[in-house]
Amino acid sequence: MWIRLAHFIIRFRLGLMLLLAVITAVMAYKIPDLELSYDYVEAVPDDDPAMIYYQQFKEQFGEDANLLVIGVQDSALYQAENFRRFKYFCDEVEKLSGVKYTVSLPQLQVLSKNTEDKRFELKPLFTSVPDEQAALDSLLQIARDFQLYSDQLINPENGATLMLVSVESNTLNSDKRELLVPDIQQLGSSFSEVTGIELHYAGIPFVRTVMNGKIRAELRLFLILSVLVTALILWIFFRSWDAVVFPLVVIGVMVVWSVGTLAWMGYQITVLSGLLPPIIVIIGIPNSVYLINKYHQEYRTHGDKVKALNRIIQKIGMATLITNVTTAIGFLVLWFADISILEEFGIVAGVNILATFLVSIIVIPSVFSYLPPPSDRQLKHLRFSLIDWILTKLDLLVHRHRYRVLGASVLVAVIFSVGLLRIESVSYLVDGVPADSQIKRDMQFFEGNFSGIMPMEIVVDTHKKRSATRVATLQKVEEFEDYLNQNPAIAPPVSLASFVKAARQAFYNGDSAFYTLPNKRDQAFVLRYLKNTQDSWSKSNSASSPDLLNGLADSTGQQIRISLRVADVGSNEIKKLVEEKIRPKADEIFGDSETDVFITGASLLFTKGNEFLIDNLLVSLMIAFGIIAVIMALLFGSVRMIFISLAPNVIPLIVTAGIMGFVGIPLKPSTAIIFSIVFGISVDDSIHFLAKYRQELKSNHFFVPIAISKSLRETGTSMIYTSIILFCGFIIFAASSLSGTQYLGILTSLTLVIAMFTNLTVLPALLMIFDNGKGIAGKSNQPLFHLIEHYDDFYQEDEDEEIDLSRLQVNQPTKRDYSEAKKED
């Protein structure tokens, strides 16, 4: 098959390259239609009960993750002139397109009692900022006494205050958000320039926008760096421009194909799929390295360019295909994760890695068939003394000390297994940014002054209409809120009970001592005022007159919403907070009634989503391991060979996981995804080595030591070259400002280098110990065996027919006679 394929590619090389050019143009045509994704990535499946309830919650009460928060802690803010400027800043932010409403101290509205109509009214506290400092101080004291806003908008201990900016839904998950956040920051910068007062920004919309911007900017940089680094290494290895330019052409085509595939499949560019171009650059190069290196080896052997080009397809075509398949499997198994962002990334990456084989197997032989034969200078890398020295030492090592190599590898695996058991799984909302970054400092500001800004929601369902406003229900809610308020990681809750307490305070003319639930003596009066207020606001149907129950209770009055803000303490602590504190206390307070308590919100979904992501990525690794093991079984037909081929690639994973445990690198989506991808890549070296090993066994009468030595000599150079390229390609991600991307680069590079050493030492040592060559000899009649065999080193007549007839005519008698004699033997 591969002989015919080689003839076909060389014969129709021009037409095939034109076809690739047309496909590339079609892919490029669709790229301008590709859009960025601004959706909040929900890792929890749609059919998960937690997700189903969360969606119901948002339909009932609205989006909970749409608040952008701006904070200030500076006594100069309360000077009349600065406070006037701050009010202007808040008003201007509210006017921005995409802002639903804002809540801030200068815009504060307080409840006041209308004794004539027996209802409450919302009135702005600062209709204008007074010029006199004393008058402003008096109004600020009223704001501080209004307990509903204490620890919500104002920190009574140090005067820190914050502004809440509610972002409209159609802006939150669209490119409009990318315009809104910079506009808000521009207004804030102008305010800070004039007043010298520092502003702090946080909230999910802000963090998502800033982080996505950082990631996109870095990915563009990494794409450029990956190309430059790859080109530099190719030049160092081959010292030939054609060995640099045309591999880059191959990966350039594949970058266009990968991005075009996203567009044609109707996908959007996500944080994950944005990694595709640099990953394709890095992973796509080894194909070209193996092909060019084999071409140079063949040409150095017999000096026949056409024969050499044919033989690179015949001899390593199948091995290269299988390595691309195993690498693609590392990505394609993400399809089983049942998470759209992982599915899209895995499918597009896997398909295009398979396509990389097709493009490289066509372009490299075709292009080099038009170029002059390689010169002696271009073949010099085959005699690279350092590589020769390394391979000689490794050859002696596995022959003389194979049991020590195996023992050392087992010892290393055991030691690092201890570290593996220490790995913790934890993620944060603001994950990966340096501790001294502005985002991190701003988060610490809000956690220090207001306990945090991550949204969490609790719904108390009484299952009875209008029972939410009953004093007995509100008393239980108040008891629950008092318990929650004792936790330093939770900001004071806001609920219907809070509003009723604020109404009682307003009933007593703003006296903070009356910020409690109505007692038996005054509850009839306070509740009557509240009912009249609700009726008045409902009739007005005005945006400035909100529904009393809107956002605090459902329309039937049977559910009460308790809104919390929690600190970004990590997914593990959030889970403990819910399961060990909030839920048990809710069961204690409401457990003796028919009332149900549901805990939901973006924070809880974030925590569950990370657990789901990690679990699915680990399952994907197991699936990849199983599929690759099946491929090895089909190729080598032996359980023993499955172990021999997979063991050298499992050890690097154990070492990397152990390092993570010892150093304290947590297991999270950005690190968990490394293992399935790296396993698919690292096993490539094993396949190339074993493919050559099988060929050499047949050529050397199944004498294992010689087969191993020759396999190390020929494939070792390419394995070292490709590993160095992969290492340098992935290590550039270590320059990222985000720790998740840093870990991706460092751990991937480290694992691939370790895999190179294990495949050059442990793999041949295992073969020396456990393989006598007879098992392969007995299975040589298997159809799949012949796919990677092609062990015959002698030139055969049919190899070059229809390509160079003059060569066949000159050498025909001798080669035909030799070939026939060989067949008779």
Steps between C-alpha positions, in 0.01 A plus 500: 500500500770746601702428185200586285428805716860619458475463122166679496623798706818550296324451167211738574686732735411820316129424488498392865671821612256706296215313667645581843529866392133504400392344830713754687339785305152364582591480869646851496186634325288409803734632769368862490160362610649356818376667818636521851302336778393724784278247672574400855637145474261268680687178563201338669280313249157638421329188632675512837249573783715788631507661155127445444417677827749778430334571165161503673638740757621740231162489327329581828736755655735606220873473438714485816844527335448834325634741762816699442628650824704818550647570843661797676676537833625855542388760753550767232194359325275656766622851435220695333677563169625144463165356600332716235743365240434147620126553457562628148713192428224267626235681295711482185559127543126448531450676166731262313342268248471151647462614862168399650531697822757611755488511878744720689523725801443829310200339325361356822124479535353454846156399617296775656155486660206668329250531785233649276482204259611244758787373288874522452675696231847477354669837498856589391714600794731720292282699261807717470830510684503793743788746490526508876703214645284491813184449295665219304620334821145510634366323193782244510409422861141429393636260239716324759201467735291334232589142600393335174805654332745441784766249388326493161593838353689644796754352736412678829845434648723668241263684264571280196216509251412327179291551191298220343460506122237263363579398142217424259470139384546577130824680584632248751554221244586698190776714355324803648652401833846550350405863438312563824776400742767726341247786494441458873874486563551813291246690709668365813842610378371851441354508852826374653709749302303795630458384861804278556265235643569139400214283373483120529316280248361151537196288420452213256437723193818696568719199578376309194564795271849576629607135515369424151684804365823385665464147366426612143795739498733232634379238253581731208845551647550128559400420142771732371754370752420135421567561130825687568628246753412209272672663203812570706526143626445355153781718371732395781429133432498489121698811400285521189237754402288246317483290820372812678270662248298202381420354844381850589287496185344174620412640843386827343253305291386310807450817704271628225320165490451487877358852523296443184360179648371699796326738261352232271368302798330810637711512817621814672848583623513413867780523754582136422461497121720809487788267595460307174735703273810485725428137589469406131830677433676304773342159439508523120877537471608146607342350185724711281805431718457123473440518124794731427732310730407170336544656155851613591586159648379318190679737264824469695471120471459467124509851347172454305259791560192339343558176681551687829177698457307182427647323796411767756135432413543124484710454812361749752167593341299256711692577817445872444130440438466301820684765702262761365209275591622454857563875537155574359348252745639707787280784375204310356426330833398844628184441296391262777515782756141610420612863533461708186822699534703179543311316227562774245866531591555123491321444169667785313846424640471125440371532145769749403779297657389211279492739205856606587616153400328532162648843430853413611511165316403683180687830532840384629574230235341707223690819573834323550453316171528839324802610705860395437627199696623586849860615513763363732456808719128426530575142602750608761238484776494119458857501626433731791769387744307595814191305392722205400669509839168510684353214298818294546485544876130411504564194286767378740278581797205289387723210394724487806272635775150423384394360839633810676310719254181309572561506875570873499183569302291297747660683792430839339138399436456395864656818640292731286185298567526636855482853361213398273294411806556851638341682206208719596224606267412868541406792277429867557283757326806717446728213414848516363573872538814600695455588867631852436272567202243778513211254463622302801555813709152622414349166600683522832360850547141379466559191713665709770230767509182322387579127548496430127308543178432148367123450474320222682124462525272323745129449431262419784192333353202483741277330239215728612387814324556830681666322792832670425382820670381327814689611807569140605669431166695824514620421851649171381663677208643760740642226725657337196647831383644574846682167484632569151614846603733347761715344229783736396492364143136610452377857465177592683211338310223697330145365493137589550566479873768769464260721310224455760746594774597809298130584465455486877800730542339741251169473688682632806652788302831338424602411855757221461391345828180387328677302226329178604201299389161642610383381840146416598436861595591664170495226238148582388598863432830422329356223282207723401746768388692237303185373329395853403852563372491187289161591354620852422819386325317232304244751368765752402668244269804726482865405471573735786236330715613138536275217607548443872520124461700506178832333571409432864213252462317326220173631357289261710668598824601145592876522431749731668835578340805548723791656311853453626843615395785271595878523485699328226627237745532224242273223377585268790418756766181605322391136496579462870320823578185374330507137613635540853352833610225651285304184417507348852386829654221533243382149584511585870291816466254397229509122539194477727270650236402436140744771391779405262829688470691504171857626469606616155670789323802559280748416780349159562478422128861612460609256772297212364610581146867470593441166668311382193776622267777327691305175533426498128858580406624210711241273340619623161855404597383149587313475169809619311710246687255223410474593132875528457545167678259342249697652212820355645330162534391506136845603383709269713256223584641443849397600852867511588567749221212718622669524838842558345370779274283680757717479813760755377216748438322448830814569706527865378135557598566363848812718536312812391208427732748436782673831440162673513430335835841577650512861376135574577370557148125434522306278265264723305372507141812672365727232652272194472473544122877456471501127568273371224666731244857418602432126513380508140812692394761309700389159376605612151865437584417146610319428174785632286755303701300177497420534131871525422576226751265259320659583167848444641399170661406359161814639339725356773351152542301603812815573699373748759824677607597600144141601421495726805836658419398579143160628610661732753740631238237577237195607700693646794612805304146582389364436850752742649433762233122483533515497881717811503260672260199400710677607819594841363159541341305437820745669736418838347167478683700533822542869413127553554381730777233241588609208716262257328668565166841489667427158646374382161830597339737386775332170582440404137862577408631313802285195433603480134870519583464227762307293245786540254748358754272215604440406137876504434588301812210322669338385174812331356587364846158337525545352153840364597354335809159380388516459121695225327382587149325168456163637598514751218624234262202283582256786435652615174203369301254743665361754249564793735856385551576571136368856528817615671737229389678587168823368643667411168798727450560387141382699205214336310413549137143612552596780736584750229288395205314787337742741668844468346514239223859579409615389842305180471653422159856550617473291814232259385702179429695492823209600720249271335737204529569581861134544575406170337778320680377642824146381430626149428684495831 
